[in-house]
Amino acid sequence: MLDKRSCNIRRIAEPEEDCLHANIFTRTVMPFNFTKLIQPAALSAGLMLASFGAAHAAETGIYGNWVTERIQGHKVSGKIQSTLDIAKDGNISGSGGCNRYMGGMEIKGEKIKVLPGGATLMACLPAMMKQDSQFHTALGMVTSWKISNGKLILIDSKNREILRLKRA
């Protein structure tokens, strides 16, 4: 068993000489280099979480956080982000580029129906307002979806790509 000594903290700015590790209430002296022990474990955990994250993203399909790349075939401004967050319960939210919005989406297989929702009514720079309006108009036209090369493609009733998004 490790030999530990605890001491009270008087002032965090001036720790006592024999106390190496601190929390708000006590400091504990560890007779070994704790950092060297933790680093390999943290690296292993990070690698496991990274691989889990990639696998999880592939499994979620349409669900998750997305950033718009194209609206009705036109590239969006790199400085303005139109986002779409799709929860597994069908709730959606995000930003059109100026205003935040929230609402719902019925997803049945490849078919989508965007349900009425709400949005903020802020005034922004003209370019932001334009992209915001185009994004919301396009979102209202969506009837189906697919994933192609890791991108979420939202499609209208005439089978045209309306929105192209990448994972956030």
Backbone as CSV, one residue per row, in Angstrom:
resi,resn,N_x,N_y,N_z,CA_x,CA_y,CA_z,C_x,C_y,C_z
1,MET,0.840,-1.175,0.000,0.000,0.000,0.000,0.886,1.239,0.000
2,LEU,0.457,2.274,-0.706,1.223,3.496,-0.812,1.161,4.303,0.467
3,ASP,2.282,4.930,0.816,2.333,5.811,1.957,1.834,7.176,1.527
4,LYS,0.743,7.657,2.099,0.184,8.959,1.750,0.196,9.842,2.989
5,ARG,0.511,11.101,2.816,0.401,12.074,3.890,-0.513,13.185,3.405
6,SER,-1.436,13.617,4.221,-2.340,14.700,3.855,-2.039,15.924,4.691
7,CYS,-2.271,17.080,4.155,-2.105,18.323,4.891,-3.181,19.298,4.448
8,ASN,-3.521,20.218,5.279,-4.538,21.211,4.952,-3.950,22.276,4.045
9,ILE,-4.785,22.819,3.201,-4.352,23.907,2.334,-4.591,25.209,3.083
10,ARG,-3.562,25.983,3.196,-3.713,27.292,3.816,-3.969,28.339,2.741
11,ARG,-3.139,28.314,1.710,-3.277,29.226,0.580,-2.871,28.462,-0.662
12,ILE,-3.726,28.425,-1.647,-3.411,27.692,-2.867,-2.235,28.323,-3.599
13,ALA,-2.085,29.632,-3.510,-1.004,30.321,-4.212,0.364,29.970,-3.646
14,GLU,0.441,29.566,-2.360,1.704,29.217,-1.730,1.592,27.845,-1.074
15,PRO,1.668,26.779,-1.849,1.506,25.438,-1.279,2.669,25.081,-0.367
16,GLU,2.371,24.211,0.566,3.413,23.724,1.458,4.397,22.889,0.661
17,GLU,5.644,22.894,1.044,6.701,22.245,0.286,6.504,20.745,0.133
18,ASP,5.966,20.083,1.150,5.879,18.630,1.102,4.581,18.129,0.468
19,CYS,3.753,18.999,-0.057,2.495,18.580,-0.671,2.612,18.707,-2.188
20,LEU,2.433,17.608,-2.910,2.636,17.592,-4.355,1.352,17.661,-5.165
21,HIS,0.260,17.112,-4.682,-0.989,17.028,-5.427,-2.078,17.664,-4.579
22,ALA,-2.905,18.522,-5.165,-3.890,19.241,-4.352,-5.273,19.172,-4.942
23,ASN,-6.252,19.187,-4.067,-7.615,19.496,-4.454,-8.077,20.587,-3.509
24,ILE,-9.322,20.928,-3.483,-9.770,22.051,-2.675,-9.559,21.822,-1.186
25,PHE,-9.702,20.588,-0.709,-9.689,20.340,0.721,-8.374,19.795,1.265
26,THR,-7.721,18.888,0.554,-6.495,18.288,1.066,-5.465,18.176,-0.030
27,ARG,-4.263,17.987,0.364,-3.182,17.695,-0.568,-2.618,16.347,-0.159
28,THR,-2.294,15.545,-1.134,-1.777,14.220,-0.858,-0.419,14.073,-1.509
29,VAL,0.554,13.571,-0.767,1.886,13.331,-1.303,1.913,11.928,-1.867
30,MET,2.298,11.812,-3.130,2.434,10.511,-3.762,3.921,10.205,-3.898
31,PRO,4.385,9.036,-3.480,5.811,8.716,-3.529,6.302,8.283,-4.907
32,PHE,5.568,8.581,-5.994,5.990,8.229,-7.347,5.517,9.319,-8.289
33,ASN,6.007,9.279,-9.510,5.631,10.278,-10.504,4.283,9.895,-11.106
34,PHE,3.233,10.529,-10.626,1.864,10.238,-11.034,1.659,10.507,-12.520
35,THR,2.293,11.547,-13.062,2.141,11.919,-14.474,2.616,10.806,-15.392
36,LYS,3.745,10.196,-15.073,4.263,9.123,-15.921,3.342,7.915,-15.921
37,LEU,2.644,7.693,-14.832,1.707,6.579,-14.743,0.445,6.869,-15.559
38,ILE,-0.027,8.098,-15.520,-1.287,8.469,-16.156,-1.167,8.625,-17.667
39,GLN,-0.067,9.159,-18.175,0.046,9.463,-19.602,-0.250,8.273,-20.509
40,PRO,0.344,7.075,-20.304,0.019,5.950,-21.187,-1.449,5.557,-21.110
41,ALA,-2.023,5.611,-19.915,-3.430,5.255,-19.761,-4.320,6.263,-20.476
42,ALA,-3.989,7.539,-20.361,-4.776,8.575,-21.024,-4.685,8.437,-22.539
43,LEU,-3.503,8.130,-23.048,-3.319,7.937,-24.486,-4.154,6.754,-24.968
44,SER,-4.113,5.647,-24.246,-4.903,4.471,-24.626,-6.389,4.782,-24.616
45,ALA,-6.843,5.471,-23.576,-8.257,5.827,-23.494,-8.645,6.745,-24.635
46,GLY,-7.786,7.709,-24.966,-8.064,8.631,-26.068,-8.186,7.908,-27.390
47,LEU,-7.295,6.937,-27.644,-7.352,6.171,-28.891,-8.621,5.334,-28.956
48,MET,-9.015,4.741,-27.827,-10.245,3.947,-27.810,-11.448,4.830,-28.081
49,LEU,-11.495,6.030,-27.460,-12.621,6.931,-27.682,-12.656,7.436,-29.111
50,ALA,-11.501,7.711,-29.703,-11.456,8.179,-31.092,-12.000,7.114,-32.028
51,SER,-11.625,5.854,-31.822,-12.126,4.794,-32.692,-13.609,4.557,-32.453
52,PHE,-14.051,4.694,-31.186,-15.467,4.569,-30.885,-16.241,5.678,-31.585
53,GLY,-15.698,6.922,-31.547,-16.362,8.058,-32.166,-16.552,7.862,-33.653
54,ALA,-15.539,7.351,-34.339,-15.644,7.120,-35.782,-16.667,6.029,-36.078
55,ALA,-16.638,4.958,-35.299,-17.596,3.872,-35.505,-19.008,4.348,-35.188
56,HIS,-19.150,5.123,-34.107,-20.463,5.616,-33.715,-21.030,6.541,-34.783
57,ALA,-20.202,7.415,-35.352,-20.661,8.339,-36.395,-21.174,7.574,-37.602
58,ALA,-20.497,6.493,-37.964,-20.923,5.700,-39.117,-22.260,5.025,-38.852
59,GLU,-22.511,4.638,-37.596,-23.745,3.942,-37.250,-24.948,4.871,-37.132
60,THR,-24.735,6.144,-36.864,-25.849,7.038,-36.580,-26.583,7.504,-37.827
61,GLY,-26.009,7.323,-39.020,-26.687,7.727,-40.246,-26.978,9.205,-40.262
62,ILE,-28.232,9.553,-40.371,-28.660,10.953,-40.480,-28.513,11.711,-39.164
63,TYR,-28.513,11.005,-38.037,-28.505,11.671,-36.736,-27.146,12.271,-36.409
64,GLY,-27.168,13.420,-35.761,-25.935,14.077,-35.346,-25.910,15.537,-35.759
65,ASN,-24.722,16.100,-35.709,-24.526,17.523,-35.982,-23.901,17.691,-37.367
66,TRP,-24.494,18.573,-38.162,-24.085,18.771,-39.545,-23.857,20.249,-39.840
67,VAL,-22.944,20.523,-40.763,-22.661,21.877,-41.225,-22.878,21.907,-42.735
68,THR,-23.616,22.894,-43.214,-23.966,22.991,-44.632,-22.761,23.378,-45.486
69,GLU,-22.602,22.654,-46.601,-21.572,22.965,-47.597,-22.183,23.607,-48.843
70,ARG,-23.381,23.124,-49.224,-24.037,23.627,-50.428,-25.546,23.767,-50.178
71,ILE,-26.102,24.831,-50.742,-27.548,25.051,-50.718,-28.003,25.165,-52.164
72,GLN,-28.857,24.255,-52.590,-29.363,24.180,-53.959,-28.234,24.297,-54.981
73,GLY,-27.162,23.546,-54.736,-26.046,23.466,-55.665,-24.999,24.553,-55.527
74,HIS,-25.253,25.567,-54.708,-24.314,26.681,-54.553,-23.529,26.532,-53.253
75,LYS,-22.204,26.744,-53.344,-21.349,26.703,-52.166,-21.746,27.794,-51.190
76,VAL,-21.728,27.457,-49.907,-22.025,28.473,-48.895,-20.733,29.197,-48.515
77,SER,-20.891,30.353,-47.921,-19.750,31.128,-47.463,-19.026,30.366,-46.354
78,GLY,-17.699,30.340,-46.424,-16.919,29.679,-45.378,-16.978,30.427,-44.060
79,LYS,-17.399,31.689,-44.092,-17.463,32.504,-42.887,-18.812,32.424,-42.187
80,ILE,-19.818,31.865,-42.879,-21.175,31.795,-42.317,-21.542,30.319,-42.182
81,GLN,-21.893,29.891,-40.987,-22.238,28.481,-40.784,-23.747,28.292,-40.645
82,SER,-24.288,27.481,-41.530,-25.670,27.022,-41.408,-25.582,25.585,-40.917
83,THR,-26.172,25.328,-39.766,-26.021,24.015,-39.129,-27.362,23.318,-38.967
84,LEU,-27.299,21.997,-38.856,-28.476,21.169,-38.639,-28.101,20.075,-37.653
85,ASP,-28.731,20.096,-36.490,-28.523,19.066,-35.479,-29.780,18.209,-35.441
86,ILE,-29.619,16.906,-35.713,-30.756,15.996,-35.772,-30.638,14.988,-34.642
87,ALA,-31.586,15.027,-33.724,-31.599,14.105,-32.590,-32.389,12.850,-32.958
88,LYS,-32.093,11.758,-32.268,-32.778,10.495,-32.559,-34.266,10.544,-32.243
89,ASP,-34.695,11.500,-31.407,-36.119,11.624,-31.107,-36.861,12.472,-32.151
90,GLY,-36.135,12.931,-33.195,-36.759,13.701,-34.263,-36.680,15.207,-34.077
91,ASN,-36.166,15.663,-32.943,-35.993,17.108,-32.766,-34.831,17.588,-33.616
92,ILE,-34.999,18.767,-34.202,-33.910,19.389,-34.956,-33.679,20.787,-34.398
93,SER,-32.452,21.257,-34.564,-32.108,22.614,-34.149,-30.841,23.012,-34.879
94,GLY,-30.500,24.273,-34.762,-29.277,24.748,-35.389,-29.356,26.221,-35.679
95,SER,-28.544,26.640,-36.639,-28.501,28.027,-37.061,-28.565,28.070,-38.583
96,GLY,-29.355,28.983,-39.101,-29.417,29.166,-40.547,-28.239,29.986,-41.057
97,GLY,-27.489,30.561,-40.152,-26.377,31.430,-40.504,-26.504,32.758,-39.787
98,CYS,-27.726,33.064,-39.384,-28.006,34.270,-38.611,-28.875,33.903,-37.415
99,ASN,-29.990,33.291,-37.687,-30.961,32.965,-36.641,-30.896,31.504,-36.209
100,ARG,-31.096,31.284,-34.921,-31.203,29.933,-34.367,-32.619,29.427,-34.620
101,TYR,-32.763,28.131,-34.809,-34.083,27.550,-35.041,-34.205,26.237,-34.284
102,MET,-35.431,25.783,-34.130,-35.716,24.489,-33.532,-37.028,23.990,-34.115
103,GLY,-37.172,22.681,-34.124,-38.386,22.100,-34.685,-38.331,20.594,-34.623
104,GLY,-38.971,19.969,-35.571,-39.026,18.518,-35.597,-38.897,17.990,-37.011
105,MET,-38.624,16.702,-37.081,-38.460,16.041,-38.370,-38.957,14.606,-38.221
106,GLU,-39.848,14.209,-39.099,-40.270,12.806,-39.138,-39.362,12.091,-40.121
107,ILE,-38.715,11.043,-39.665,-37.796,10.278,-40.516,-38.306,8.848,-40.576
108,LYS,-38.665,8.417,-41.773,-39.138,7.045,-41.986,-38.341,6.470,-43.133
109,GLY,-37.309,5.689,-42.782,-36.422,5.162,-43.805,-35.675,6.306,-44.464
110,GLU,-35.830,6.424,-45.789,-35.175,7.508,-46.540,-36.044,8.749,-46.628
111,LYS,-37.266,8.652,-46.187,-38.203,9.775,-46.317,-38.130,10.692,-45.102
112,ILE,-38.275,11.999,-45.364,-38.225,13.021,-44.321,-39.392,13.972,-44.506
113,LYS,-39.946,14.383,-43.386,-40.919,15.468,-43.390,-40.468,16.442,-42.300
114,VAL,-40.119,17.669,-42.711,-39.725,18.691,-41.752,-40.998,19.305,-41.179
115,LEU,-41.106,19.293,-39.868,-42.291,19.794,-39.180,-42.113,21.285,-38.845
116,PRO,-43.222,21.998,-38.703,-43.119,23.420,-38.340,-42.370,23.593,-37.021
117,GLY,-41.624,24.674,-36.932,-40.859,24.957,-35.725,-40.807,26.449,-35.477
118,GLY,-39.814,26.863,-34.732,-39.658,28.271,-34.407,-38.234,28.726,-34.666
119,ALA,-38.055,30.041,-34.718,-36.724,30.603,-34.950,-36.633,31.977,-34.306
120,THR,-35.409,32.380,-34.029,-35.189,33.747,-33.561,-35.375,34.708,-34.733
121,LEU,-35.520,35.970,-34.451,-35.741,36.965,-35.505,-34.713,38.089,-35.382
122,MET,-33.445,37.721,-35.489,-32.379,38.709,-35.377,-32.080,39.314,-36.740
123,ALA,-31.570,40.512,-36.728,-31.088,41.151,-37.943,-29.572,40.952,-38.001
124,CYS,-29.074,40.535,-39.140,-27.648,40.292,-39.321,-27.185,41.011,-40.583
125,LEU,-25.921,40.856,-40.894,-25.387,41.426,-42.132,-26.131,40.832,-43.329
126,PRO,-26.250,41.568,-44.425,-27.012,41.089,-45.584,-26.606,39.697,-46.077
127,ALA,-25.319,39.389,-46.143,-24.882,38.065,-46.614,-25.365,36.960,-45.681
128,MET,-25.345,37.227,-44.386,-25.814,36.242,-43.414,-27.322,36.044,-43.540
129,MET,-28.056,37.138,-43.704,-29.512,37.059,-43.853,-29.884,36.286,-45.118
130,LYS,-29.136,36.519,-46.198,-29.413,35.833,-47.456,-29.214,34.324,-47.303
131,GLN,-28.073,33.926,-46.742,-27.815,32.489,-46.572,-28.821,31.870,-45.606
132,ASP,-29.164,32.578,-44.546,-30.145,32.099,-43.577,-31.472,31.814,-44.270
133,SER,-31.923,32.748,-45.089,-33.181,32.595,-45.819,-33.119,31.426,-46.802
134,GLN,-32.014,31.328,-47.538,-31.858,30.226,-48.502,-31.844,28.873,-47.786
135,PHE,-31.177,28.815,-46.650,-31.102,27.564,-45.892,-32.493,27.130,-45.434
136,HIS,-33.254,28.050,-44.839,-34.583,27.698,-44.327,-35.546,27.345,-45.457
137,THR,-35.444,28.042,-46.574,-36.285,27.710,-47.731,-35.969,26.298,-48.216
138,ALA,-34.676,25.991,-48.343,-34.258,24.662,-48.801,-34.680,23.581,-47.816
139,LEU,-34.513,23.833,-46.525,-34.888,22.841,-45.510,-36.381,22.504,-45.606
140,GLY,-37.178,23.504,-45.925,-38.619,23.285,-46.075,-38.989,22.461,-47.299
141,MET,-38.079,22.304,-48.254,-38.334,21.552,-49.489,-37.920,20.083,-49.392
142,VAL,-37.230,19.718,-48.336,-36.647,18.382,-48.215,-37.721,17.311,-48.053
143,THR,-37.559,16.205,-48.815,-38.483,15.069,-48.697,-37.758,13.739,-48.471
144,SER,-36.443,13.689,-48.730,-35.701,12.445,-48.502,-34.223,12.765,-48.259
145,TRP,-33.482,11.719,-47.896,-32.067,11.902,-47.584,-31.267,10.677,-47.994
146,LYS,-29.940,10.895,-48.086,-28.998,9.801,-48.283,-27.636,10.267,-47.783
147,ILE,-26.780,9.307,-47.488,-25.398,9.599,-47.133,-24.554,9.179,-48.337
148,SER,-23.711,10.090,-48.820,-22.835,9.813,-49.944,-21.451,10.376,-49.642
149,ASN,-20.456,9.498,-49.628,-19.076,9.899,-49.308,-18.996,10.662,-47.990
150,GLY,-19.749,10.217,-46.994,-19.732,10.835,-45.675,-20.517,12.127,-45.573
151,LYS,-21.165,12.537,-46.632,-21.951,13.773,-46.648,-23.435,13.425,-46.549
152,LEU,-24.184,14.268,-45.854,-25.634,14.130,-45.795,-26.214,14.929,-46.950
153,ILE,-26.918,14.233,-47.824,-27.558,14.873,-48.977,-29.059,14.900,-48.704
154,LEU,-29.628,16.097,-48.654,-31.071,16.253,-48.478,-31.667,16.581,-49.837
155,ILE,-32.734,15.878,-50.176,-33.271,15.850,-51.539,-34.724,16.324,-51.539
156,ASP,-35.154,16.995,-52.624,-36.541,17.453,-52.731,-37.404,16.416,-53.444
157,SER,-38.679,16.734,-53.642,-39.630,15.794,-54.242,-39.335,15.494,-55.712
158,LYS,-38.508,16.314,-56.367,-38.128,16.078,-57.755,-36.767,15.394,-57.850
159,ASN,-36.306,14.844,-56.719,-35.047,14.098,-56.603,-33.815,14.966,-56.873
160,ARG,-33.919,16.261,-56.550,-32.790,17.182,-56.696,-32.122,17.390,-55.335
161,GLU,-30.789,17.495,-55.355,-30.055,17.800,-54.127,-30.383,19.234,-53.713
162,ILE,-30.893,19.372,-52.491,-31.269,20.684,-51.979,-30.211,21.201,-50.992
163,LEU,-29.740,20.299,-50.117,-28.707,20.652,-49.152,-27.655,19.545,-49.102
164,ARG,-26.390,19.958,-49.012,-25.271,19.020,-48.815,-24.581,19.471,-47.535
165,LEU,-24.447,18.525,-46.583,-23.867,18.852,-45.296,-22.750,17.872,-44.928
166,LYS,-21.799,18.345,-44.135,-20.744,17.474,-43.611,-20.909,17.400,-42.097
167,ARG,-20.361,16.340,-41.504,-20.428,16.213,-40.047,-19.663,17.340,-39.386
168,ALA,-20.256,17.860,-38.351,-19.616,18.959,-37.599,-18.502,18.412,-36.739
